[in-house]
């Protein structure tokens, strides 16, 4: 196994592999893993600008997982990936995977949005539990009746009509998940080039004519690899795969390729459970075998992810209108966003956290597609494969996305998932895409 740090490439003008994967986040790692799993003798190189695996947005994720979506393909991808992670956890590799559940505390609007997901859950036989408002109050100490309160009127907030618990959901540690795929890739002989920023792509004609200025517009052109710092070339005999998350559009636009996804900042704030009321909420009994709160999703879009190992919640909000599509390097969590955005929403329904100030904070990006589904396709039959648009659920669908991306790179269209369900790679492409918008982006 050969690991190539970026600084050691200085003596190499051109290095050739079979497959080059740009991005060592969860999607890049799972893609490389499944290429090696299906074609062990393939020479695979993973390139990333960071000094190690999963050092970008994967490490900044809320790292929660769920098997519950309104889109049937997303449902299938999540079910596969969660099953695989269970197997990894069962093999002795500790992912800190806890099935604490997702608890959607819904008003009429959120119930309407969840309805397609409930129909798919019924079709698949997925378990879920509905709680009455009084039961939620007794177990968690939340406030379900808010209409008539001045702050609820100002925010347009409505009463909680009930709670929908999805038991097949929970939390894990993203660094441990990434470490599993990284170590597996090392054992299979994959190569890595860390601290190596991709500066462009190698474009060349399939049938060169030896004239300066090639490729010309009329030539059949392929992507033959990437150029990195200093003009050095890393060449791919078969496919170049871009799985760089929020950085994907920036990489692809200079060669006229679209990922059909855009980066949008997401922020997380740590709230300590430092009072008896807060601890009662965090260590709530009656939802799961761990004796802790599920992931809480409030009607207004705010959420609280339990982190019982550190005695806290991670609070966030998936704001849409008003937040620009923009790649921020490095992304910075904004105190004002917590103070004026998240805190009023959480304290309305969870009065125990009224007046709470964050003990820590960080930010990352979602790579949001136009319909909330991954975008996996080969543009212009160019030997370039794009894998983008994870839309905030890259970790929880990571293995399935990597499997489908690897299959497309290897020329395989039909992919069998862990439960035996078959998904076609072209369903996540453009020409034969199964259009069904996802309404449960959190």
N, C-alpha and C positions, 0 to 999 in steps of 0.2 A: 504494500500500500504506500502510495506516494502523496505526501501533503506538500503543496507548494505555496508557501507564504509569498505575498506580493513582492517583497524585496528580493527574493531569490530568483525572480523571473528576469532580472536585469541582464543576465548573460544569454538569454534565449530570445532570438528574434522571432521565431515562429515555432509553436508547439502544436501537435495535431492529436485530436481525440476523435472518438466516434460520436459522442454526444456531449454538448456543453450546456449546462443548466446555469442560467444567470439568476442568482438569488438563493441564499441559504436560509431563508425562513421556512416555515412549516411546509408550504407548498413546494418550494424548490427541493427540500430534503426528501419529501415523500415521492416526488417525481423521479428524482435520481434513484431512490431506493427501489421503486418498482421497475425502472429500466434495468437495473442490475439484477433484480430478482427474476425477471423474465428473460434476460439475456446476459448471463453472468460474465461472458467473455468480452462484453462491450467495454470499451475504454470511456469512462464517464468522468467529466470534470465539473465541479460545482464552483462557481465564481461569485464572490461577494465583496463589496466594498468595506464591510465591517471586519473586525479582527477575529471573529469567531462565528459559529452557527447561531441562528435565531437571535441576533443582536439588534435587529430592527424592531418593526412593529409587533412581531411575534412575542417578543419579550415584554411588550407594553400592553398586552391584551388583558382583558378581565378574566380570560381563561375559564370561561364557563361553557358548558355543553348542554345540548337539549336535543331530543328527538321529537320535535314539534315545529312544523312549518305550515304555511298555507299553500306552498308550492309542492307538488307531488315529487318532483325530482330532488329538490332540496331535502325533503323528508327522507327519501331513499339514500341520499349521500350521507346525511347525518346518521341514519340508522346503521349504515355500514361502518362508518368511522368509529362511532361509539362502541360497536361490537368489537372492532379491532383493538381499540384501546383497552377494553375489558380483557382481551386475551393477553395483551402486553402486560397489564397489571397482574393478571393471574400467573404469568410466567415468572414472576419474581422481580420484574423491573418496576420499582415504585414510582408511579405517576402522581401520587397523592390524589387519586381519583375517588371522589366521594359523590355518591348518588344522593344529594340532599334535595333534589327536585327544583323545579321552577314553579313559583306561585304567581299566577297572573291575577291580580286583584282588579276586576273589570267593572267598568260602567257599561251603559248600553252600547256606546260606540265601539269600545274595545271588544265586547262580545261579538258584535257584528263582524269586526275584522278577523276574529279568531275562528269564525264559523267554518270556513273551508278547511282549516287545520283540524277541527274536530271531526269533520266528515271523513278526512283522510285517516285520522287516528282510529275512528270506528271501523273503517275498512280494513285497517291493518291489525286490529285487535289490540291497540296500544292502550294501556291502562291510564286513566286519569280520574281525579276525585274532585267533586264540586263541594265547596264550603259555603255555608250561609254566613251573612255578615256578622251575626252575633258570635258565631264560632271563631271567626277571624279575630274579633275583638278579645275574646277570652284567651285565645292561644298566644296572640302576638302583642296585644295592647294597642293595636292600630285604631284609628278613628275612621269609621265607615260612613257616617252621616256628616257631610260637610256643607251641603247646600243650605244657604241662608247665612253662612259665615261670611264676613266681609272679604276676607282674603280669597275665599273660594269664588265669590262673585267677581273679584278683580281678575282672577286667573282663568275664569270660565271652567272651574273644576266641578265635577259631579260626584254624587254619592257612589260608593262601592256597592255594587249589587250582589257581589259574591266573589269567591276565589276559585280559580281553576288550577289544581296542582297536577303537574306532569312529573311523576316519579322518576321516569327514565331521563334524568337530567341532573346536572350537578356542576362540580368544579374539579379542576386538576391544576398541575403546575406546568406551565408551558416550557420552561427550561428543561424539565425532566423528559417531557415528550420529545422535544427536539434532540436531546442527548441520545435518546434511544435510536432514532433514525441515523444520527451522525455516527454512532458507534457501529451500527449495523453496516452502514456504507463503508466505513473503514475496514471492517472485517471482510467485506466483499471486494476490496481493492479499488474503491473509488478514489479519485484525487480531488483535492481542494485547493483553491487559490483565494485565500483571505487577504484582507487589506488591499484588494485589487479592484479598482474602479473601472467599469466598462465605459469607454469613451466613444464607442461607435461599433458598427457592424461591418464585416467584410462582405461586400457585394461583388459577385463575379459571374460571368456568363457560363452556362453549362457547356457551350461550344465556343470557346474563345477563338478569335481570328487574329490575335496578335497585333492589334492596332491600339495605339495609345488613346486613352479615354474610355475604354470599355469599363463597365457594360453600357451599351447604348440602349435607348428606349425600346428598340425593336428586338433586342436579344432576350432569350429566355434566361432569366437571372435568378440566382439562388443566394441565400445568406449562408456564407461559408465559415462563419465564426464571429469572433469579436476582436476589437482592438482595445487594448488597455493602455495604461500610462506609458509614455515614452514611445508610442507607435508600435509597440509589440503586438504580435498577432497570436491568438489562440484559435486554432482552426478546428472545425467539426466536419468530419467526413459524411455524417448522416444528417443530424438535426441540431439546430441551435434552439434552445427552449428558454423563453423569458418568463420567469415566475418571480418577479421582483416586487410584487405587491403595489404599494402606492407609488413606487418609482417607475413602474412599467410604462405609463404614458410618456414620461420624460425621455425614456430610452428609445421608444418606438417612433415618436413623431418625426424625428429628423430623417427617417427613411420612408415616411409616408404611410405608416402602419398605425392603426388605431386598436387600442385594447378594449374600447367601448366601456371603459371604467374611468373613474376620476377619484383622486384622493380627497378625503374630508377628515378634518381633525376630530378626534374623540378624546375626552378627558376623564380622568378618574381621581377621586378624592377619598382619602382614608378617614373614616370616622370611628373613633374609639368607643367601645361599649364600656364607658367608665362610670355609669350610674346603675343602681339596681334596675331601673326601668329599661335601660338600654340592654343590660345583660339578660333580662327576662325575654326581650325580643330576639336577641342573637341566639340564645341557648333555649329556644322554644321547643317544648316536647310536643309530640303528636303528629309530626310531619314525616320523619324518617328515622332510621335506626341510629343515626349519629346524634340525635338529640340537639340539633341545631336548626336555625331558620333555613328555609329554602332561599333560593335566589328570588328576591321580591321585585315584581314589576307593577308599578302603580298605574292607574288609568291615564295619568297625564304624561307618561313617557319616562319618568324618572325610575331608576332601578337601584337596588342595594344588593351587592354580592357578598354573601357571608365569608368571612375569613376568620373562623373560630380559633385557628392556631395562633393568631396574633391578637385575638380579642377585639375584632373590629369588623366593620362593613366597608366595602369599596362602593362608593356612590357615583353614579354617572347619569347621563341623559343623552339620548340620541336626538339631538337637535337637527332639524333639516333645513327648513326655509330660513334664510338669513346667514347660515354658515357657508362660507365660500368653498368651492372646490379649489384646494390649494395645497401644495406640498410645502410644509414648514420644516426647516432643518436647523436646529432640532425643534421638534414640537414642544411647546411650553404650555403647561396648565395655567389657566387664568383664574386668579382669585375672584375676579368680578363675576365670572361664569358660575362659580359655586355660590357666591353670596346672593346674586340676583336671579340666578337660573335654577340651580339644583336645590338649594336650601329651602326656598319658599315652598317648593313642590313636595319635598320629603316631609318637612315639618307639618304640613297641612294634614297628611295622612298618618304620619308617625310622630306624634307630638313629643315623644320621649327624646327625639333628636333636635327639638327646637333649641336654637342657640348654639348648636354644636359647631366647632371649628375644626377643619381638617388637620390631622397630624402629619400627613404626607400627601403628595399629589404627583401625578405624571400625565403625560399625553402621548398619543400615538395617532395613527391614521387608520381609517377604513378605506378600502379600495372598492368603491361602490359602483356596481354595474347599473345599466339602465332599467333592469327588471328584477334586480336582487338575486339573480342566478349567476353562477360562474360563467365566464366566457372562455372557452377552450377551442382554439381553431388554428388552422394553418393558412395564413393569408397568401393569396396569389400562388399557391403551390410552390412556395419559395424555400422549402426546407427550414422554415422558421415556424416554431410553435409558440403560440401565445396562451398563457394560463393566467387569467386575471379575474377581477370582479368578485372576490370572495365576500364582499359586502358585510363585513363584520363577523363572519362566521368561518374564517379560514381554519382556525384550530379545530373546531367541532366537525368540520367536513373535510379536514386536511388529508386524511388517508385516501378517501374516495376521489378527491380532486387530483391528487398525485397519481392514483391508479389510472384515471381516465386520461390525464395528460400524457403519461408514459405510454399508454396504449396507442394514443393517436400518433405519438412520435415513432412508434414501432409499426405503424400501419395496421393496427387492430381497431375495428370499429365497435364490436360488441364486447362489453365488459360485464363479467359476472361479479356481483357484489357478495358480501359475506353471508347474507341470508338466502342466496340463490337467485335473487332478482337480477334481471338483465337490463343494463342501461347502454344505450348507443352513444358513442362519443359525439356523433354529429348532432345529437339533441342539445348539446351545450355549445354548438358552433353557431353559425349565422344562417346558412342556407336552409337547413332543416331544423332550426331551433324550435323547441317546444315552448312557445310563448305562454307564460302563465306567471304573472307578476307576483313577487313575494311581498306580503304585507306585514310580516313579522320580523322586520329588521330592528334589532334592539341595540 
